[in-house]
C-alpha cells in the first residue's frame, strides 16, 4: 500500500490550529478596538491619544483571546502530538531471547527497510507515485531493492554509500545492457520497445532472479531519457 502521510497530517493539523487561533485572536482584538472607538474611546475623552489607546486595547484583547483559545484547544494538541505513526501495531515487541534471534529480526527489518527506502526515494524519478508502493519492492540485506515491472523486466534500486540518493537501473531479459533510469518516461520508452519486439515475434522471458550486486555495478547504457 502507498506510504501513509499520517505524521505530516498531524503536523499540518497542529499548525492549522495555531494559525486559526492567532487569526481568531486578532479578529477579537480588532472588533473590540473598533467597538471601543465608536463608544468609549471618543475624541472628547482621549483627544490625540485616541488612536494609541485603541491600539493598546487591540493588542491586549488579542493576547487575552489567544491565551483563552490556547487553553480551550490544548486538549486537541496533545492527541495530535502523541499519536503513533500509522502502520505500527500499537503493541510492545517481545525482547529476543538470544543474539541469533535478535540478528534474525534485524535482518528482516533491514530487508523491509531497503524496500521501504527504494519506494520512498522513487519520487526522484517518478512524481506520479506509481513506484512508491513498498509492498511491490523486494529488499535485500545490502540495502538494494528490486521492483518487478513486466515479464522479463525489473527495476533495481542501488545504494553505493557515497551519495545521499540511490540510483535506479532497468534490467531486461531482452537486453544484455542495463539502462540507467532518470524518470518514469525512460521506463515507458523501454516497455514500448519491448512490446513492439513482442509483436514482431520475440517473446518475453520472465526474470526469475533479481540482479546481483555485481550486475548492478556494471556500466549502464547511455540510452537514458533525460529529466
Residue pairs with C-beta under 8 A, 6 or more apart in sequence:
1 133
1 134
1 135
2 129
2 132
2 133
3 119
3 120
3 132
3 134
4 85
4 86
4 87
6 83
6 85
6 86
6 87
7 85
10 80
10 81
10 83
13 80
14 77
14 80
14 81
17 73
17 76
17 77
17 80
21 66
21 69
21 70
21 73
22 66
24 65
24 69
25 62
25 63
25 65
25 66
25 69
26 62
28 61
28 62
28 65
29 57
29 58
29 59
29 60
29 61
29 62
29 63
29 65
30 58
30 62
32 57
32 58
32 61
33 54
33 55
33 57
33 58
33 61
36 54
36 57
37 50
37 54
41 50
41 53
41 54
41 57
42 50
43 50
46 53
84 90
96 102
96 104
96 105
107 141
110 139
110 141
110 143
111 139
111 140
111 141
112 134
112 139
113 139
114 137
114 139
114 140
114 141
114 142
114 143
114 144
114 145
114 157
115 134
115 135
115 137
115 138
115 139
115 145
116 134
116 137
116 139
117 143
117 145
117 157
117 159
117 166
118 137
118 139
118 144
118 145
118 147
118 157
118 166
119 131
119 132
119 133
119 134
119 136
119 137
119 145
120 132
120 134
121 157
121 165
121 166
122 131
122 132
122 157
122 168
123 129
123 132
124 165
124 166
124 168
125 131
125 168
125 181
125 182
125 183
125 184
125 186
126 132
126 183
126 184
128 184
130 184
131 147
131 155
131 184
136 147
136 148
137 145
137 146
137 147
137 157
138 145
138 146
138 147
138 148
138 210
139 145
140 146
140 210
142 213
143 159
144 156
144 157
144 158
144 159
144 213
144 216
145 156
145 157
146 154
146 155
146 156
146 157
146 210
146 211
147 154
147 155
147 157
148 154
148 207
149 155
149 170
149 187
149 191
150 191
150 194
150 204
151 204
151 205
151 206
151 207
152 172
152 173
152 174
152 194
152 204
152 205
152 206
152 207
153 170
153 171
153 172
153 173
153 190
153 191
153 194
153 204
153 207
154 170
154 171
154 207
154 210
154 211
155 168
155 169
155 170
155 171
155 181
155 187
156 168
156 169
156 170
156 171
156 178
156 210
156 211
156 216
157 166
157 167
157 168
158 166
158 167
158 168
158 169
158 216
158 217
159 166
159 167
160 167
167 180
168 180
168 181
169 178
169 179
169 180
169 181
169 211
169 216
169 220
170 178
170 179
170 180
170 181
170 186
170 187
170 190
171 178
171 207
171 211
171 215
172 179
172 190
172 194
172 207
173 204
173 205
173 206
173 207
174 194
174 197
174 202
174 204
174 205
175 221
177 220
177 221
178 211
178 215
178 216
178 218
178 220
178 221
179 186
179 190
179 220
179 221
179 223
179 224
180 220
180 221
180 224
181 187
181 224
181 225
182 224
182 225
182 226
182 227
183 225
183 227
185 225
186 224
186 225
189 225
194 204
198 204
